[in-house]
Amino acid sequence: MTNSPSRPPVVVVYGGPSAEHDVSVVSGTAIAEALAADGHAVEQRLIDLDGGWWTMPAGHRRDERPASAYDDPAALGAEGPQTVGRAIDALAAAVPAPVVFLALHGPFGEDGRVQALLEAAGLAYTGSGVAASAIGMDKARFKRFCRGLGLPVVDWREIRADRWARDRAGVLAELEAFAAANGDPRLMVKPSGLGSSVGMTLAHDPGEVPAALDLAFRYDTVALVERYLAGARDLEVSIIGNDPARLEVYGPGEIIAGNEFYDYAAKYTPGRSESSTRAEVPDALRVAMHKLARDTYRGIGAEGGARVDFLLQGDAVYVSEINTIPGFTPISLFPLLPSDGGYDFAAVCRRLVDLAVERHAARVGNRLAVTDLPR
C-alpha cells in the first residue's frame, strides 16, 4: 500500500510482559484494523510475556480469537522472537520511518521504559513521553503529585514489600488505625504500578488485609491502600491533544460496575458491567471535572491522549488516576467519548497518529558538533 503524507505507515505494538497483556492484545488488534481500514499501511508487533518481539503476518486480524491464542505467536504465523534491541533497530532503519502506535498497557508500556527506547532510536510514537508516562503509571507518585498541585485525591497509605515482610503486625496496626479514622473498616488495596484492576482487592475488614497485600505484592513492590468511598460513582474523561492550551476534553462517561467494585472481571467480562458515554451530572460539575482533567493532564505533561478517571461521592469529586495509554477494547470509553467532537473509533486512532507526527517534528533538533561543546 502506498502512503500519502497524511497517512504515514504505522507499527502497532501490543501484548507486553505485563499482567495486562491480554487486554493489550484486544486494544492493539482493534487499533491495527481501524487504521488499516483508514488507509494506513499497518504492521503489527506482538511482545510476548518474556519480552520477545514478534512480527505478525501482513493484514493480521484477531477475528474474535481469545487473547490466549496469542500465547503461541508462531501458531498465528508470527515471525520471531527478536530481542527488544533488534526489533527497535529494525523499526528505526525502515524507510519511510513508521509511527509506532503503543497499545501496551501496564509495565513496559505505560511506565516510560519503551518510550525511552523509542526516543533513543529517534522514532515517532503515540501517547505521552517518558516522564509523564512514568508518573501516570505509578499510582503512589501520581497521587503525591496531584496532592502537591492541590487536586482532590482519596486519602491513602503506601506500604512497601520489604516493610511488609519484616513488620506485618506494625503494618496491619497502621492500616487498621487508618480505616478507623475514616469511619469505615473497608480499604481498597492495589499494586502501585499496574492497571486494569489487576491485583486489586476490596478488603472488607482487617482480617482480609493480609491476603490483599500479599496479592498486590505479586505484581509490585509498593502497595497503595486507599480509603473506601461507599457508593462512589466511576466517571471517566477523555483528553486529546499535545498543546496544553488546545486540549480537547470529552465526557464524563460513567461505568456501572457489575461486581462489588470495578475489578478485572467487571471490566472485561462481556455484559458484566454497563457504561454510558454521557454521565448524568450537573453542568457545573461537568465543567469542574473538565478543568480537573485538564489540570491533571497538563500537570504531568501528558501528550497525545489520555483518560482521567474520577470517583464521585455525593458532591465530592476525586481524581482517581490517569491512563496515558487507555484501553481500546469494545467496552473502553476513551475512544467512544470523543464522539461528541465528531470522532469515531478510527478517527481517534488517526488523531493520535497525527499528534505523534506533530510532536516528533517539533522535537527534531540539530545534532551537536564538536564546536558546540562548552570547552
C-alpha positions, 0 to 999 in steps of 0.5 A: 500500500502506498502512503500519502503524507497524511497517512504515514505507515504505522507499527502497532505494538501490543501484548507486553510482559505485563499482567495486562497483556491480554487486554493489550492484545484486544486494544492493539488488534482493534487499533491495527484494523481501524487504521488499516481500514483508514488507509494506513499501511499497518504492521503489527508487533506482538511482545510476548510475556518474556519480552520477545518481539514478534512480527505478525503476518501482513493484514493480521486480524484477531477475528474474535480469537481469545487473547490466549491464542496469542500465547503461541505467536508462531501458531498465528504465523508470527515471525520471531522472537527478536530481542527488544534491541533488534526489533527497535533497530529494525523499526528505526532503519525502515524507510519511510520511518513508521509511527509506532502506535503503543497499545501496551498497557501496564509495565513496559508500556505505560511506565516510560521504559519503551518510550525511552527506547523509542526516543533513543532510536529517534522514532515517532510514537503515540501517547505521552513521553517518558516522564509523564508516562512514568508518573501516570503509571505509578499510582503512589507518585501520581497521587503525591503529585496531584496532592502537591498541585492541590487536586482532590485525591482519596486519602491513602497509605503506601506500604512497601514489600520489604516493610511488609515482610519484616513488620506485618503486625506494625503494618496491619496496626497502621492500616487498621488505625487508618480505616478507623479514622475514616469511619469505615473498616473497608480499604481498597488495596492495589499494586502501585504500578499496574492497571486494569484492576489487576491485583486489586482487592476490596478488603472488607475488614482487617482480617482480609488485609493480609491476603490483599497485600500479599496479592498486590505484592505479586505484581509490585513492590509498593502497595497503595491502600486507599480509603473506601468511598461507599457508593462512589460513582466511576466517571471517566474523561477523555483528553486529546491533544499535545498543546496544553492550551488546545486540549480537547476534553470529552465526557464524563462517561460513567461505568456501572460496575457489575461486581462489588467494585470495578475489578478485572472481571467487571471490566472485561467480562462481556455484559458484566458491567454497563457504561454510558458515554454521557454521565448524568451530572450537573453542568457545573460539575461537568465543567469542574471535572473538565478543568480537573482533567485538564489540570491533571493532564497538563500537570504531568505533561501528558501528550497525545491522549489520555483518560482521567478517571474520577470517583464521585461521592455525593458532591465530592469529586476525586481524581482517581488516576490517569491512563496515558495509554487507555484501553481500546477494547469494545467496552473502553470509553476513551475512544467512544467519548470523543464522539461528541467532537465528531470522532469515531473509533478510527478517527481517534486512532488517526488523531493520535497518529497525527499528534505523534507526527506533530510532536516528533517534528517539533522535537527534531533538533540539530545534532551537536558538533564538536564546536558546540561543546562548552570547552 
